[in-house]
């Protein structure tokens, strides 16, 4: 017999290590279960109630659902089911944003947004839309909602619900309308532009203010075919528009809209006469804020007479951008003025009575109770005048927001009818039901037609153009309904053989009724039109490749001007810079350092030119919402309308040289070679909403090197593209 004696300390350590290993394995298993349990079932059979017949959802190699049903309503049910499998938490956060209920789960961080959305009253408007639905919309939205709720009940909720610590509220048709309104808010909510222009008017007068906010360059504009020389819409009053009387009111307050300049898109259609296939090609690239997951969701939807494929937003049934078996369509923001700010005069600083055509009338009052996680509720007392909700009040003066999205009844027929349209006439008929957002629709079909339709409710103003706040105490600036649908710009088979939109000016300034005084600068649309005009027997791939074009017109003009002005400078470093700028082709490629320098120079130039004249606060607001380089380029061409703000050809030329010196000096001894490659300077950021917490940062991927710019067709910015 024998006995082995071991060191007790070693045994303790071995026991502890074994225990730690077991705990680690258990922890990893629990973590794996925590993450994997919510992953939906995508193979086999799931039994649910609410279907008229069995439905197949086949996922391809990319995870895209291909839905095959016997009827439209079953197809919408299955679409809701598949969307909820993929995007349930995103759908919940989207409706919470629209309804002003983010604070319930995010605490104080969501309060500012909630206050603004509750003030607008989107939740109330969405409920009104849902009550007024036509039978087809009701059937589709109820089937979709039933599918969403069936999916939510079929497996554990996504991990985000567990991390934040709350549950699921059943989906309803009202939630779909709320997301439609949210998209309108992100694209059309531009009333803050009016406040900036009003402050510019106060500082410099109307002529200079108009010049500073004018983002158009006539030589580069491309209007909708058939409207380039049209002075009026048939049947509507083409009389001279009476100018708005500027109001000297306090409008310097924070921007709650979240709207970003340049949040638009590109689309174009090319006739078969210009393609290698002899068939039309439609190309579309929608530019929105980068989100994780993506704002878009892809689906192939087949049920009864419905067979459409393309993109939609999670929460919206049907296909928003895509094609069916006969037609294809794409969208961009139309940038039309669908809001007005009315100055209301109240009886006293605490009264809810205001003047309307010589009488005191009582504003409607709505009390909102906002639940805030971890804090007491916030009570919001909102006044609504005949024009809309009061978004700002100072003493006896209130600012009311009138907006088409807050008026009238709702319909979802536009999306549903486009998905089953067979030709251009049915396509146009479908869009007549569209209320918001205001959008440009490009069109192509299997019969060889290409076309365009402007869509959405645009105010028909008695006076004014939607660019400045107006007096609300009488009907001088009242809305007289909306622009008749047939008077909105539209086109079929233009002689040029191509048609493009990129948020540009749709019609000449002489067109009546005025659709808007603000459109995006024409840099992207001019480049698209230039490339398409050169297309002869182009393949679909060549036409689609235009989406990746990274040419930046205004930065090229700045670089060329700088090159000319510094070509004979006594400083050899500046002469060397001038030579490199003069030879640059304007391409914002990822590996080039010149774009990094020129963008820095642009920022320095606009600051040097405008901040002293406007003041720090007004300049910051102006620069965040407009493109200051546009009036500067016009000034270099001899436009002196902004002379009162110090913007002349001579002052801009001097500032260009000064900004080049300052920007080059900031790069250090290596000069231009010390700049970051543009792709790293312009890295794309994809942020999961929860990754703001350091311990959840793994939910977001690293930044992605990218070319392009806000002025290029490939409109890539760090948080937008």
Order of alpha helices (4+ residues) and beta strands (2+ residues): alpha-beta-beta-alpha-alpha-alpha-alpha-alpha-alpha-alpha-alpha-alpha-beta-beta-beta-beta-beta-beta-beta-beta-beta-beta-beta-beta-beta-alpha-alpha-beta-beta-beta-beta-beta-beta-beta-alpha-alpha-alpha-alpha-alpha-alpha-alpha-alpha-alpha
